[in-house]
């Protein structure tokens, strides 16, 4: 019984680590996209893209926190 609990616990920790790793990669991609959008011409489209990237960034941060 103890062995099964340890096995399930180790599997859950591995899955949780993979989820955190995936969220980190997605967050990095969003930050790079926002940086790219800011480096372009400052028109309405790039401002909207930057704002949407910031919103996605904070949504992922909130989801990863809780």
Buried (B, 14 or more C-beta within 10 A) or exposed (E): EEEEEEEEEEEEEEEEEEEEEEBEEBBEEBBEBBEEBEEEEEEEEBEEBBEBBBEBBEEBEEEEEE
